[in-house]
Amino acid sequence: MMYYTLPDFTANLGLNLFFVRLMDERPSWFQDEVRIDSLYGCFPGCIMNGGRAFVRDPFSEEQIQRTFEIMGEYGLRARLTLTNMLVEQKHLEDPYFRLIMSRAHGHEVDAIVYSDIVDAYIRSCHPSMRRILSTTREILEVDELNAALRSYDMVVLNYTKHRDDDFLRRIDDPGRIEVMVNEFCHKGCPHRQEHYVRNSQDQLEGTIRPFACVQPPTTDFFDHTPNHPVMLTCEDVRAMHDRYGISHFKIVGRGTPFSTVLEAYVHYLVKPSFRDAVRQEVVAAAAIARR
């Protein structure tokens, strides 16, 4: 089985739940042995968030609680992106962060982490949470990756290793590796970590500043050409599952336009012959929702 985690559980919650319902109602439309098992992201304004800055108005306690509840009703895990790279010990006392963590109690919630400070807090105060080491840690050596697998429940693979056969074959426990199927960046982008740090700083300061990457992402987000250096086709995903035993996959899309996220879902989750039908279903559902 191939399990997908989708972005995210706030801005895209309606779209994500629609796909879960449609998969239940029309399983023949979807790729064989594919399931949606979790949604990742963070509540707006949470200073612990990283990867992509998300600085809209904070959710109320009731909104946070209901978000966790509705994901549980759909059989979905929530994965909190607690990946801010600039976290200090003092940030653990942030009231909004503590509220989110208190409301997560009793629900199926994972923590995606970068900082050892956050990881230690999760292990101490929320030991039932699965801990996932973020791709922002930028692990490039297989020995380091295998060491991380001994400490974490899951590790997100660095996107530059998607086609590194020797690296993939030397992973000790590939069943606990997660692969990002549609990464934005060029392979080996020298500005990637700097961009992550900028996003972390913006999150702490509550503002979003433009980042002028000298090597911007490809303009064709869905350039699914054979042997693309980082972006995978559906056939690539299945080959990674069959050849290496990797079963967890992540669709990238926090902060991207709705149309881009929709196309990613249609591409990776839906059989080619039913993609137009799914697009039409989404359009019809959106029209009803606007009435």
N, C-alpha and C positions, 0 to 999 in steps of 0.2 A: 504494500500500500504506500502511496505517496501523499504526504500530508502537507497542506499549504497553510501558511499564516499570511493574513491580508492586512493592508493598511487602511484605515486605522479604526479605532472603536469610538471615535467622536465625530469627526467631520464626515467620514464615509460609512457611518453605522448603518444607515438605511440601505445603501447599496449592498453592503456586505450581508445583511440579513436577507435581502431579496435573493441573493445568489444562493444562500443556504436553503431557503425555502424552495427555490426553483430546482435545486439539486435533489431535494427530497421528492418533489412532485414529478420531475421529468428526468430521472437518472440516466435514461438512454441518450440524452442530449450531451452528457458530460464525458470527459475523458475517462477511460477505464482505470480503475484502481486509484482514483484521485479523490481526496476528501479535504474539506476545509475544517481545520481543527482549532484555530485560534485567530485572534485579531490583536495586532500590536499597536502601540502608540502610548500617549500620555494625555492626561487632562490638561486643557489649556492653562498657561500661566504657571505650571509647576516648575520650580527652579531646578529640579533634578533631571528634567527632560534633556535629552541630547540627540545628536544625529541630525535632526532638523529642528530649528527654532519654532516654537508654537506659543505665541504670547497674547492670544485673545483673552477675553474676560474669563476668569475662573468659573468653574462649575460650582453650583451649590451642593451642599451635603446630600440633598435629595436627588439631584441629578447624578451625582457620583454613584450613589447607592442603586438607583434605577438602572444605570448603565451596566453595572456588574450583574444585576439581577437578570436583565434581558439577555445578556450573553449566556448566562447559565441556563436560561429557558431554552435557548437554541443549541445547547450542548457545546458551547464555545469557551475556550480559555481566554482570559485577558493576559496580554504580555505588556507590562509596564516598561517603557523605555527610560530607565533610570540611568542614563548613560552620559550625563554631563561630565565633561573631562576636567572641570575646574572646581569640583565640589571640595569644600573644606568641612571639618568636623562640625562647625557651627551651623552649617546648612541642614544638618540632620534634625535640628530643632524647629525648622520652618513649620508653622501651624498648618498650612495648606497641604504640605507633603505628609505630615502626620495624619491629617484628616483622610487623605486618600488611602494611606496604608491601613488605617483603622477600618475604613469601609471595605477594604479588600478582604478583611478577615472573614472566613466562612465561605468564600467563593474560590473558584478555580483560577488563581492568579499566579503568573510567573513574573520574575524580575529579570530584565535584561540589564546588565551592569557593565561598567567600565572601571570605575574607581574601586580600589581596595577598601576605601572607607565605607562606601555604600554596600559592598559585598559583606563586610564584617557586620554591618548593621542588620542586613537581611538575615544572615546566619544566626545572629543573636536574638533578634526581636521577632522575626517571622520565619522560623525554621521550616515550616511546612511549604514555603514557597520554593518552587524550582528556580534555580539560578542559571541564567544563560549568559555566557561571556560574549560581549558585543564585538562585531567586526571592527569597531573603532580601536580596539586594542592592537590591530594590525600585526597579527602573528604570521610570520613569513617562513618559519622553520618548523619542520614536521615534529621534531623533538619537543619544541615548545608547545606545539598544539597538543601533542599526546600528554604532556604534563598538565595542561589546562583541563583536559578531559578527565584527569584524575581528581580535579578540584571542583569542577562545575558539572551540572546536569547536562548541559549542552553548550556547544561552541559554534559561533557563526563563522564560516570559512571566509578567509580573505578572498576578495573577488579575483585577484590575480592568479589564483590557484585552480580556477575552474577547469582548465585543460592541462594541468600538470599531472600526467599519468603516474609518474614515479612518486610524487608527493601524495596523491590520493590513495595509492596502493599501500603506502606505509602508515596510514592512519590506523591506530589501534582499534578504535570503536566507531566506525563510520555511521552507525545507527544513531549516534548522538551528535552528528554534524548537521548544521543547517546551511543551505546554499541559497544565495540571492540570485534569482534567475534573470533579472533584467536590470542590472546595475547601470547607473547613468555614466559613471566616469570612464575615461579612457584607461586602458590597462597601464598601470604604473604611473598614474597621474602624480606629479611631484607636489601638488597643492592640496591633496586630499585631506591630510591630517591638519593642515593649517585651516582648511575650511571647517572641519569638525570643531576645532578649537574656537573659531569665530562664532559658530552656532551656539556653542556652550556659553560663551561670553554674552551673546545677545540674549540668551534665555535668562541668565542671571540678572541682566540689566533691564529686561522687559522691552527690548527693542529689536528690530530686524534691520540690519544694514546690508547693502548689496556687497557681494563678494565677487570681485573681478578676477575670475580664474583665467590664467594665461593660456591654459589648455582646456577650453570649455567642452562640456559633454557633446556627444554627437547630436546633430539636429534631428536625425532620423531615429527616434527613440526605439522604434520597432524594426531595426535593421537586422532581421533574422536571416542573415546570410550564413551558409555553411562555415563552420570553424570561426565564427566571430570570436574575438579574444575573450570577451567577458559575458556577452549576452547569449542566453541559451535558447534553443528551440525546444518544442515539446519532445522531440526525438532525443535531444541532448539530455533532458531531464530524465526521461525513461532509461537512457543508457547509463546515467550516473547511478540510478537506482539498481539496475540489473548488474552492472559491472563492478560497482564499488560497495553496494549495500547502503547507500545514502537514501534516506526516506523522508527527510524534512526539507522543505523548500519555502522560500520567502519571496513574495512579490513586493518589489520596491515601489513606493508611490505616495509616501506622506508629503503633503504640500504641493502635489502636482495637480494639474487640471482634471476635473471629473472625467472628461472624454479620454484622457490618457490612461487613467486608472481603469476605466471600463474596458478599453481595448486590451489592456494587459490581462484582465480577468477572462475576457472572451478568448484570447489567444491560448492561455495556459490551461484553462479549466474546461473549455467547451470543445466538442468535436467540430472539425471544420464545416461539416454539412449542416450544423445547427447554429452557427455563429450569427447569421443574419436574423434567425428567429429569436435568439436571445437579445440581440440589440433592439429588435422591435418590442419585445416584452418589457425591456427597461424603459423605452420611450413611452410606451402606453402606461406603465405604472407611474412614471414621473408626471404625465399629463393628468392622471386621476388625482395624484397628490396635490397638484396645484389648484384644483377646483375648490 
